[in-house]
Amino acid sequence: QAPADTQRLPAARGARPHAPAVTAPPATSPHGGPERKRSLPQRFYHAWVSAATKIPILTVLIIVVGLGLFAIPASKLQLALPNNGGEEAGSPARVTYDLTEEYFGPGYNGPLVMTAGIIGSDDPLGDVDDMKKEIEKVPGVERVVLATPNENADTALFQIVPTTGPSDPQTEDVVNRLRDLEPHFQDAYGFNTAVTGSTAVGIDVSSQLAKSLLPFGIFVVGLSLILLTMVFRSIAVPIKATVGFLLSVVAALGVVSLVFVEGHGASLFNLEQVGPIISFLPIMLMGILFGLAMDYEVFLVSGMREAYVHGASAKEAIVKGFMSSASVVVAAAIIMFSVFFAFVPTGEPIIKSIALGLAVGIFVDAFIVRMTLVPAVMALLGNAAWWLPKWLDRLLPHFDVEGEGLYHQVALRDWPEPDSPYRVYGKAMSLGTRGHRVFEDVDIALLPGELLALTGPGAEALLFAISGRANLDSGDLKVGSFVLPEQANKVRKRTPYLMLNPADPDMRPRADHLRDLAAAPPELLVVDAADQPHDQETAELASRLIAAALQAGSAVVLTLGNPEADWMIPARTDYTLLDLAAHRRGAEPTLAPMGGHR
């Protein structure tokens, strides 16, 4: 086999030619001409991001520590279902509640009910009376106002008045103590007992909602990590976004606890009574804030990502992304903050607590977390903010929010030249990690009617890449007018992949399929293991197909297990053999002379 000696561009090169030049335009305004002077809002946002990123570690520490302190009051948050004690002063329900508490005691507003199955009792009245005396000894029980069996004497009913009101945390302790008596009553009387009533039901609902808060938080955090990793192709950005979201939630719950549970500043919000907040507020607040926080995150960081992938440095990308998106975030946050905060001065306490939590959460997330903490963290991380392991990048689907794929298509639209005649054109193509390259720095230029034979380790992977079935880790590749990987689906539709000797017999090409392809060859024909057909008929049909494709002006790419076995290539056909093993050692591809069956 003789070295290539021809005036035309060979099908493959071992030496890397110059990459296509994609130059950035000079600094101009979007409409051309010199860059315009910044407006007042732009100067304000530029000063904001400059201050946030001047000493990023200091900004991060101040915000994280400051917002983290709200975890102290947030940990003291008390949850309960609403009762008439939270109604507006002067309303009939509130007047009844207050009068009952004043003249009878707080426990009369939330009596508890205990039932006991006494069907096996020989002395129902005596047993019920004995149980009543034991119940009245339980700490936190003021009295048992009713203890009687029903008409059938199979169930006993106890109405129990606690010493505390229905929203008092001590009432929950009383309910737990009464339920802890069940094993004793079972041993002493043989009765099964249960504690119910509106107060006990409210306590149970609040307890279940509190228990579901952690799984819900894990789900929300996990979902945000996965989605943002797919969108921004980064590990650090999703973690930073999620931590910021949690800080916003902690701050919002901390402020609600300070005002509605501990009473700090209650008079400013026209609160007449403080105590537990409604049970579902934390879950509802986390759900709403998650949606808004991720919106603000995408607004800001997608602009930074877009600037970064289009050639800006990590620091420049922060400023450009912030300047392009800050006004949107500010407008959206002010609107949502105003809507929720409008419910705080007036209205019922339940509405006030929800509105205040959402208003504080939006303010903290938009202005402190997204517009201050995010730029500082991004500046602190630099280029590392956009790092993503190659293996993970291949696994995750691409959303291309910032238009990186479109930019790549536009940049290579007229590459390597306008109306390019090449069926396949690739530069500096590599696949695999740095420690283990499947193939590396491969260049291909294949015109209509040309044939390229691949052999050696990585040949099949390169064939997969050329046919749009595997994404390169680096380098550029066009098949016809299609830019890969963005238009790989179009290449796959137009390029059948033929395996002449697959491990799975069901994947062997059918004879009628090979005949149909020979009658109308695709513009690019790829054949894997071309020298290893599973039977004689397949060998003959594959040879005819390759000859028909070359005659029709198709480009053909084969893989050969044995570089000397070129029997399937028509006689008097020039073709290029690229041995990837030799290519790793720096050897040039070779060109078989016309008529040169070796």
MILUM-995180 format. One record per residue (C-alpha): x, y, z; residue in three letters. Coordinates in pm, whole numbers, padded with zeros to 5 digits. Example, Ala and Ser with C-alpha at 12.3 -4.5 7.8 and 13.67 -1.06 7.14 Angstrom:
2
X, Y, Z, rest
01230, -00450, 00780, ALA;
01367, -00106, 00714, SER;
//
This chain:
598
X, Y, Z, rest
00000, 00000, 00000, GLN;
00157, 00326, -00114, ALA;
00145, 00660, 00068, PRO;
-00104, 00909, -00064, ALA;
00034, 01117, -00350, ASP;
-00245, 01320, -00503, THR;
-00341, 01680, -00564, GLN;
-00694, 01646, -00426, ARG;
-00785, 01657, -00057, LEU;
-00751, 01306, 00086, PRO;
-01034, 01151, 00278, ALA;
-00853, 01156, 00612, ALA;
-00548, 01324, 00753, ARG;
-00329, 01236, 01047, GLY;
-00195, 01587, 01092, ALA;
-00446, 01834, 01228, ARG;
-00523, 02119, 00988, PRO;
-00616, 02462, 01108, HIS;
-00958, 02471, 01275, ALA;
-01229, 02682, 01114, PRO;
-01197, 03043, 01211, ALA;
-01497, 03171, 01406, VAL;
-01418, 03528, 01504, THR;
-01615, 03753, 01736, ALA;
-01731, 04090, 01603, PRO;
-01587, 04406, 01750, PRO;
-01757, 04555, 02055, ALA;
-02065, 04729, 01923, THR;
-02418, 04790, 02025, SER;
-02680, 04540, 01901, PRO;
-02762, 04782, 01623, HIS;
-02402, 04830, 01512, GLY;
-02171, 05119, 01573, GLY;
-01997, 05212, 01898, PRO;
-02132, 05090, 02229, GLU;
-02388, 05327, 02376, ARG;
-02360, 05498, 02711, LYS;
-02533, 05307, 02990, ARG;
-02867, 05434, 03113, SER;
-02933, 05507, 03481, LEU;
-03088, 05163, 03553, PRO;
-02797, 04995, 03375, GLN;
-02546, 05191, 03580, ARG;
-02736, 05093, 03894, PHE;
-02732, 04720, 03805, TYR;
-02366, 04740, 03706, HIS;
-02281, 04898, 04043, ALA;
-02487, 04626, 04216, TRP;
-02312, 04332, 04050, VAL;
-01973, 04501, 04090, SER;
-02030, 04541, 04464, ALA;
-02152, 04183, 04497, ALA;
-01848, 04041, 04318, THR;
-01578, 04279, 04445, LYS;
-01498, 04059, 04746, ILE;
-01710, 03750, 04670, PRO;
-01607, 03546, 04972, ILE;
-01716, 03828, 05205, LEU;
-02051, 03862, 05026, THR;
-02113, 03489, 05050, VAL;
-02026, 03471, 05420, LEU;
-02245, 03769, 05515, ILE;
-02549, 03637, 05329, ILE;
-02517, 03272, 05431, VAL;
-02455, 03354, 05798, VAL;
-02720, 03625, 05806, GLY;
-02993, 03414, 05650, LEU;
-02879, 03107, 05841, GLY;
-02957, 03284, 06170, LEU;
-03326, 03269, 06080, PHE;
-03303, 02895, 06133, ALA;
-03320, 02964, 06508, ILE;
-03675, 03107, 06510, PRO;
-03775, 02875, 06224, ALA;
-03692, 02577, 06446, SER;
-03946, 02705, 06701, LYS;
-04227, 02712, 06447, LEU;
-04554, 02570, 06584, GLN;
-04813, 02416, 06352, LEU;
-05187, 02364, 06408, ALA;
-05515, 02371, 06225, LEU;
-05717, 02693, 06270, PRO;
-05982, 02733, 06540, ASN;
-06223, 03006, 06641, ASN;
-05959, 03172, 06856, GLY;
-05801, 03300, 06538, GLY;
-06119, 03459, 06402, GLU;
-06155, 03833, 06370, GLU;
-06224, 04010, 06701, ALA;
-06594, 04081, 06746, GLY;
-06714, 03803, 06519, SER;
-06972, 03564, 06676, PRO;
-06731, 03270, 06663, ALA;
-06454, 03470, 06833, ARG;
-06689, 03608, 07101, VAL;
-06811, 03257, 07183, THR;
-06453, 03129, 07199, TYR;
-06339, 03408, 07432, ASP;
-06640, 03380, 07663, LEU;
-06598, 03002, 07691, THR;
-06230, 03044, 07778, GLU;
-06304, 03321, 08029, GLU;
-06585, 03153, 08223, TYR;
-06505, 02783, 08181, PHE;
-06140, 02754, 08084, GLY;
-05937, 02719, 07766, PRO;
-05979, 02341, 07751, GLY;
-06355, 02370, 07699, TYR;
-06291, 02514, 07352, ASN;
-06125, 02189, 07248, GLY;
-06248, 01888, 07444, PRO;
-06107, 01545, 07366, LEU;
-06304, 01226, 07311, VAL;
-06191, 00879, 07414, MET;
-06373, 00563, 07317, THR;
-06331, 00215, 07464, ALA;
-06460, -00119, 07337, GLY;
-06630, -00269, 07649, ILE;
-06829, -00548, 07488, ILE;
-06654, -00807, 07704, GLY;
-06718, -00624, 08035, SER;
-06923, -00789, 08312, ASP;
-06972, -00454, 08487, ASP;
-06981, -00178, 08224, PRO;
-07080, 00102, 08463, LEU;
-06818, 00006, 08722, GLY;
-06541, -00034, 08466, ASP;
-06624, 00297, 08300, VAL;
-06624, 00474, 08638, ASP;
-06284, 00324, 08726, ASP;
-06139, 00430, 08389, MET;
-06274, 00782, 08442, LYS;
-06085, 00811, 08770, LYS;
-05762, 00700, 08603, GLU;
-05806, 00943, 08314, ILE;
-05857, 01236, 08554, GLU;
-05517, 01159, 08709, LYS;
-05338, 01217, 08375, VAL;
-05134, 01541, 08386, PRO;
-05299, 01809, 08177, GLY;
-05653, 01673, 08220, VAL;
-05883, 01918, 08402, GLU;
-06184, 01689, 08428, ARG;
-06386, 01419, 08254, VAL;
-06727, 01574, 08194, VAL;
-06885, 01263, 08048, LEU;
-06815, 00892, 08105, ALA;
-07088, 00652, 08002, THR;
-07147, 00334, 07802, PRO;
-07380, 00344, 07504, ASN;
-07722, 00179, 07498, GLU;
-07581, -00154, 07377, ASN;
-07309, -00149, 07644, ALA;
-07043, -00234, 07384, ASP;
-06870, 00107, 07366, THR;
-06781, 00359, 07634, ALA;
-06754, 00731, 07564, LEU;
-06537, 00975, 07761, PHE;
-06540, 01352, 07704, GLN;
-06219, 01494, 07843, ILE;
-06143, 01862, 07905, VAL;
-05770, 01948, 07902, PRO;
-05625, 02234, 08102, THR;
-05499, 02405, 07785, THR;
-05658, 02531, 07465, GLY;
-05680, 02343, 07134, PRO;
-05377, 02523, 06979, SER;
-05154, 02493, 07284, ASP;
-04857, 02252, 07235, PRO;
-04931, 02111, 07583, GLN;
-05265, 01982, 07457, THR;
-05074, 01761, 07213, GLU;
-04882, 01619, 07508, ASP;
-05212, 01538, 07680, VAL;
-05335, 01354, 07371, VAL;
-05015, 01149, 07360, ASN;
-05043, 01061, 07732, ARG;
-05403, 00945, 07687, LEU;
-05304, 00728, 07391, ARG;
-05017, 00584, 07592, ASP;
-05276, 00449, 07838, LEU;
-05411, 00200, 07584, GLU;
-05172, -00085, 07680, PRO;
-05265, -00030, 08048, HIS;
-05638, -00038, 07980, PHE;
-05588, -00347, 07763, GLN;
-05407, -00529, 08043, ASP;
-05630, -00409, 08327, ALA;
-05973, -00423, 08162, TYR;
-05923, -00591, 07826, GLY;
-06049, -00278, 07647, PHE;
-05910, -00119, 07330, ASN;
-05915, 00261, 07347, THR;
-05879, 00548, 07098, ALA;
-05856, 00925, 07134, VAL;
-06041, 01141, 06881, THR;
-06239, 01463, 06855, GLY;
-06175, 01775, 06649, SER;
-05876, 01877, 06860, THR;
-05708, 01537, 06837, ALA;
-05779, 01519, 06462, VAL;
-05624, 01864, 06417, GLY;
-05315, 01752, 06610, ILE;
-05285, 01437, 06398, ASP;
-05318, 01631, 06071, VAL;
-05056, 01883, 06182, SER;
-04824, 01603, 06286, SER;
-04856, 01425, 05952, GLN;
-04797, 01746, 05760, LEU;
-04488, 01817, 05969, ALA;
-04356, 01466, 05902, LYS;
-04413, 01505, 05527, SER;
-04213, 01830, 05520, LEU;
-03876, 01652, 05502, LEU;
-03970, 01409, 05220, PRO;
-04131, 01696, 05032, PHE;
-03818, 01907, 05079, GLY;
-03596, 01622, 04957, ILE;
-03817, 01578, 04651, PHE;
-03812, 01950, 04569, VAL;
-03438, 01980, 04625, VAL;
-03364, 01665, 04426, GLY;
-03587, 01778, 04139, LEU;
-03419, 02118, 04125, SER;
-03074, 01960, 04122, LEU;
-03161, 01729, 03834, ILE;
-03341, 01989, 03622, LEU;
-03082, 02262, 03668, LEU;
-02798, 02020, 03595, THR;
-02965, 01933, 03265, MET;
-03032, 02297, 03179, VAL;
-02698, 02454, 03275, PHE;
-02461, 02157, 03220, ARG;
-02297, 02223, 03555, SER;
-02258, 02069, 03900, ILE;
-02193, 02388, 04098, ALA;
-02482, 02594, 03958, VAL;
-02762, 02355, 04069, PRO;
-02606, 02311, 04415, ILE;
-02573, 02686, 04456, LYS;
-02932, 02740, 04337, ALA;
-03070, 02479, 04575, THR;
-02878, 02609, 04877, VAL;
-03003, 02958, 04796, GLY;
-03361, 02831, 04777, PHE;
-03328, 02663, 05117, LEU;
-03189, 02985, 05266, LEU;
-03492, 03174, 05131, SER;
-03731, 02919, 05283, VAL;
-03553, 02931, 05620, VAL;
-03563, 03312, 05622, ALA;
-03935, 03319, 05535, ALA;
-04029, 03062, 05799, LEU;
-03805, 03236, 06052, GLY;
-03980, 03571, 06002, VAL;
-04324, 03407, 06025, VAL;
-04222, 03237, 06349, SER;
-04084, 03559, 06495, LEU;
-04405, 03749, 06423, VAL;
-04687, 03494, 06456, PHE;
-04547, 03252, 06714, VAL;
-04318, 03466, 06930, GLU;
-04508, 03792, 06878, GLY;
-04220, 04021, 06775, HIS;
-04370, 04313, 06584, GLY;
-04719, 04162, 06605, ALA;
-04874, 04505, 06660, SER;
-04729, 04627, 06329, LEU;
-04938, 04365, 06150, PHE;
-05254, 04416, 06360, ASN;
-05222, 04078, 06530, LEU;
-05431, 04045, 06845, GLU;
-05326, 03689, 06925, GLN;
-05013, 03489, 06856, VAL;
-04969, 03113, 06848, GLY;
-04926, 02822, 06607, PRO;
-04956, 02887, 06234, ILE;
-05165, 02684, 05994, ILE;
-05019, 02338, 05939, SER;
-04985, 02338, 05561, PHE;
-04807, 02677, 05539, LEU;
-04448, 02536, 05523, PRO;
-04530, 02293, 05241, ILE;
-04728, 02551, 05046, MET;
-04456, 02812, 05095, LEU;
-04184, 02573, 04978, MET;
-04381, 02477, 04668, GLY;
-04458, 02834, 04559, ILE;
-04113, 02967, 04642, LEU;
-03952, 02680, 04453, PHE;
-04126, 02778, 04132, GLY;
-04048, 03148, 04169, LEU;
-03689, 03091, 04283, ALA;
-03611, 02866, 03988, MET;
-03763, 03125, 03754, ASP;
-03532, 03393, 03891, TYR;
-03238, 03153, 03877, GLU;
-03301, 03067, 03513, VAL;
-03348, 03434, 03419, PHE;
-03011, 03531, 03565, LEU;
-02790, 03229, 03510, VAL;
-02908, 03151, 03157, SER;
-02780, 03494, 03053, GLY;
-02447, 03420, 03221, MET;
-02429, 03078, 03058, ARG;
-02512, 03223, 02716, GLU;
-02235, 03482, 02745, ALA;
-01990, 03218, 02868, TYR;
-02050, 02967, 02588, VAL;
-02027, 03248, 02333, HIS;
-01671, 03327, 02436, GLY;
-01688, 03563, 02734, ALA;
-01465, 03496, 03032, SER;
-01625, 03369, 03352, ALA;
-01613, 03717, 03511, LYS;
-01741, 03894, 03199, GLU;
-02022, 03640, 03167, ALA;
-02144, 03724, 03519, ILE;
-02169, 04095, 03439, VAL;
-02328, 04043, 03095, LYS;
-02580, 03790, 03222, GLY;
-02669, 04005, 03522, PHE;
-02708, 04322, 03316, MET;
-02934, 04149, 03063, SER;
-03163, 03981, 03318, SER;
-03162, 04193, 03636, ALA;
-03445, 04422, 03525, SER;
-03668, 04121, 03451, VAL;
-03601, 03968, 03793, VAL;
-03658, 04299, 03972, VAL;
-03986, 04366, 03793, ALA;
-04116, 04012, 03852, ALA;
-04013, 04014, 04219, ALA;
-04166, 04357, 04290, ILE;
-04496, 04250, 04136, ILE;
-04517, 03927, 04335, MET;
-04394, 04091, 04656, PHE;
-04654, 04368, 04627, SER;
-04938, 04123, 04563, VAL;
-04861, 03910, 04867, PHE;
-04763, 04190, 05104, PHE;
-05093, 04368, 05034, ALA;
-05269, 04094, 05236, PHE;
-05049, 04142, 05543, VAL;
-05190, 04460, 05708, PRO;
-05552, 04345, 05691, THR;
-05733, 04017, 05685, GLY;
-05747, 03706, 05899, GLU;
-05433, 03578, 06074, PRO;
-05418, 03270, 05852, ILE;
-05406, 03487, 05538, ILE;
-05158, 03722, 05705, LYS;
-04916, 03441, 05790, SER;
-04925, 03294, 05439, ILE;
-04889, 03635, 05275, ALA;
-04603, 03745, 05500, LEU;
-04413, 03421, 05446, GLY;
-04442, 03445, 05068, LEU;
-04359, 03816, 05059, ALA;
-04047, 03771, 05271, VAL;
-03945, 03461, 05076, GLY;
-03976, 03639, 04741, ILE;
-03787, 03946, 04862, PHE;
-03504, 03741, 05010, VAL;
-03477, 03504, 04715, ASP;
-03487, 03768, 04442, ALA;
-03281, 04050, 04589, PHE;
-03051, 03881, 04840, ILE;
-03002, 03529, 04704, VAL;
-03035, 03555, 04325, ARG;
-02910, 03909, 04265, MET;
-02638, 03918, 04530, THR;
-02538, 03570, 04644, LEU;
-02549, 03413, 04297, VAL;
-02305, 03659, 04130, PRO;
-02072, 03632, 04430, ALA;
-02065, 03251, 04418, VAL;
-02018, 03251, 04041, MET;
-01728, 03495, 04074, ALA;
-01577, 03283, 04349, LEU;
-01594, 02966, 04137, LEU;
-01483, 03119, 03806, GLY;
-01461, 02864, 03523, ASN;
-01526, 02582, 03772, ALA;
-01888, 02699, 03791, ALA;
-01948, 02546, 03447, TRP;
-01769, 02215, 03501, TRP;
-01960, 01894, 03431, LEU;
-01806, 01545, 03405, PRO;
-01801, 01416, 03048, LYS;
-01977, 01093, 03137, TRP;
-02260, 01284, 03304, LEU;
-02285, 01526, 03011, ASP;
-02341, 01231, 02780, ARG;
-02610, 01082, 03004, LEU;
-02817, 01396, 03054, LEU;
-03057, 01522, 02785, PRO;
-02984, 01862, 02631, HIS;
-03232, 02150, 02660, PHE;
-03007, 02422, 02511, ASP;
-03181, 02702, 02703, VAL;
-02908, 02954, 02624, GLU;
-02896, 02876, 02249, GLY;
-02551, 02716, 02252, GLU;
-02655, 02456, 01996, GLY;
-02810, 02716, 01767, LEU;
-02495, 02927, 01791, TYR;
-02288, 02622, 01696, HIS;
-02509, 02554, 01394, GLN;
-02489, 02914, 01277, VAL;
-02112, 02924, 01325, ALA;
-02064, 02611, 01109, LEU;
-02335, 02686, 00856, ARG;
-02086, 02782, 00581, ASP;
-01802, 02563, 00711, TRP;
-01565, 02455, 00563, PRO;
-01686, 02676, 00275, GLU;
-02019, 02805, 00142, PRO;
-02216, 02535, -00043, ASP;
-01960, 02279, 00066, SER;
-01948, 01967, -00157, PRO;
-01825, 01740, 00123, TYR;
-02042, 01451, 00233, ARG;
-01846, 01425, 00561, VAL;
-01615, 01691, 00704, TYR;
-01467, 01671, 01053, GLY;
-01186, 01847, 01236, LYS;
-00998, 01747, 01551, ALA;
-01259, 01486, 01643, MET;
-01209, 01307, 01975, SER;
-01415, 01073, 02188, LEU;
-01346, 00954, 02542, GLY;
-01193, 01094, 02857, THR;
-00844, 01235, 02876, ARG;
-00716, 00922, 03043, GLY;
-00884, 00690, 02794, HIS;
-00940, 00822, 02442, ARG;
-01135, 00596, 02209, VAL;
-00999, 00803, 01922, PHE;
-00834, 01143, 01921, GLU;
-00763, 01436, 01690, ASP;
-00908, 01274, 01376, VAL;
-00979, 01486, 01065, ASP;
-01197, 01365, 00779, ILE;
-01287, 01522, 00443, ALA;
-01499, 01292, 00228, LEU;
-01637, 01397, -00112, LEU;
-01917, 01226, -00310, PRO;
-01798, 00899, -00462, GLY;
-01511, 00858, -00212, GLU;
-01457, 00567, 00022, LEU;
-01295, 00567, 00365, LEU;
-01200, 00240, 00539, ALA;
-01148, 00252, 00916, LEU;
-00959, -00006, 01115, THR;
-00805, -00042, 01458, GLY;
-00935, 00036, 01810, PRO;
-01209, 00300, 01801, GLY;
-01311, 00239, 01439, ALA;
-01665, 00139, 01531, GLU;
-01700, 00438, 01766, ALA;
-01589, 00675, 01490, LEU;
-01842, 00513, 01257, LEU;
-02111, 00572, 01518, PHE;
-02011, 00939, 01541, ALA;
-02010, 00990, 01164, ILE;
-02356, 00836, 01133, SER;
-02499, 01058, 01410, GLY;
-02526, 00781, 01667, ARG;
-02260, 00901, 01913, ALA;
-02163, 01251, 02023, ASN;
-01804, 01368, 02007, LEU;
-01635, 01496, 02319, ASP;
-01445, 01756, 02119, SER;
-01402, 01868, 01760, GLY;
-01644, 01965, 01483, ASP;
-01833, 01740, 01243, LEU;
-02069, 01803, 00952, LYS;
-02246, 01537, 00747, VAL;
-02366, 01706, 00432, GLY;
-02524, 02033, 00548, SER;
-02607, 01897, 00895, PHE;
-02406, 02009, 01199, VAL;
-02354, 01747, 01466, LEU;
-02458, 01681, 01738, PRO;
-02743, 01934, 01707, GLU;
-02881, 01777, 01387, GLN;
-02777, 01419, 01457, ALA;
-03138, 01300, 01438, ASN;
-03161, 01414, 01075, LYS;
-02837, 01234, 00993, VAL;
-02961, 00913, 01156, ARG;
-03283, 00922, 00954, LYS;
-03088, 00953, 00629, ARG;
-02800, 00717, 00710, THR;
-02880, 00348, 00766, PRO;
-02627, 00169, 00985, TYR;
-02539, -00174, 00850, LEU;
-02371, -00434, 01070, MET;
-02273, -00735, 00863, LEU;
-02185, -00961, 01156, ASN;
-02365, -00842, 01472, PRO;
-02366, -01043, 01792, ALA;
-02748, -01043, 01785, ASP;
-02873, -01238, 01479, PRO;
-03190, -01025, 01473, ASP;
-02980, -00721, 01384, MET;
-02836, -00875, 01067, ARG;
-02939, -00683, 00753, PRO;
-03202, -00863, 00547, ARG;
-03124, -00949, 00187, ALA;
-03421, -00751, 00055, ASP;
-03309, -00447, 00257, HIS;
-02962, -00460, 00103, LEU;
-03114, -00489, -00246, ARG;
-03342, -00188, -00182, ASP;
-03045, 00020, -00066, LEU;
-02845, -00078, -00374, ALA;
-03135, 00039, -00594, ALA;
-03145, 00379, -00420, ALA;
-02824, 00434, -00220, PRO;
-02821, 00695, 00059, PRO;
-02588, 00996, 00027, GLU;
-02376, 00845, 00306, LEU;
-02338, 00468, 00340, LEU;
-02183, 00325, 00657, VAL;
-02102, -00045, 00692, VAL;
-01962, -00198, 01009, ASP;
-01744, -00513, 00989, ALA;
-01755, -00496, 00610, ALA;
-01499, -00778, 00581, ASP;
-01687, -01013, 00817, GLN;
-02029, -01090, 00666, PRO;
-02211, -01375, 00834, HIS;
-02278, -01563, 00505, ASP;
-02188, -01565, 00135, GLN;
-02514, -01402, 00023, GLU;
-02461, -01107, 00255, THR;
-02102, -01072, 00128, ALA;
-02218, -01056, -00236, GLU;
-02504, -00816, -00162, LEU;
-02277, -00587, 00045, ALA;
-02024, -00573, -00241, SER;
-02297, -00481, -00489, ARG;
-02434, -00216, -00251, LEU;
-02092, -00053, -00204, ILE;
-02034, -00049, -00580, ALA;
-02381, 00096, -00645, ALA;
-02329, 00364, -00377, ALA;
-01995, 00475, -00522, LEU;
-02137, 00478, -00873, GLN;
-02433, 00692, -00756, ALA;
-02195, 00944, -00597, GLY;
-02250, 00843, -00236, SER;
-01976, 00866, 00022, ALA;
-01895, 00531, 00181, VAL;
-01736, 00463, 00521, VAL;
-01646, 00106, 00622, LEU;
-01483, -00059, 00920, THR;
-01246, -00349, 00859, LEU;
-01128, -00600, 01112, GLY;
-00841, -00693, 00879, ASN;
-00694, -00393, 00692, PRO;
-00574, -00627, 00415, GLU;
-00924, -00759, 00343, ALA;
-01064, -00516, 00088, ASP;
-01241, -00767, -00137, TRP;
-01575, -00588, -00101, MET;
-01438, -00268, -00260, ILE;
-01483, -00249, -00640, PRO;
-01172, -00299, -00852, ALA;
-00988, 00010, -00976, ARG;
-01122, 00218, -00685, THR;
-00907, 00459, -00487, ASP;
-00987, 00456, -00120, TYR;
-00825, 00582, 00199, THR;
-00738, 00350, 00484, LEU;
-00727, 00513, 00827, LEU;
-00565, 00287, 01086, ASP;
-00654, 00446, 01420, LEU;
-00386, 00248, 01602, ALA;
-00121, 00384, 01364, ALA;
-00283, 00729, 01385, HIS;
-00218, 00732, 01760, ARG;
00151, 00681, 01681, ARG;
00146, 00973, 01438, GLY;
00131, 00779, 01111, ALA;
-00050, 00920, 00807, GLU;
-00348, 00749, 00644, PRO;
-00268, 00562, 00322, THR;
-00434, 00566, -00018, LEU;
-00481, 00241, -00209, ALA;
-00388, 00288, -00578, PRO;
-00646, 00235, -00849, MET;
-00702, -00132, -00915, GLY;
-00505, -00213, -00605, GLY;
-00667, -00513, -00441, HIS;
-00392, -00626, -00208, ARG;
//
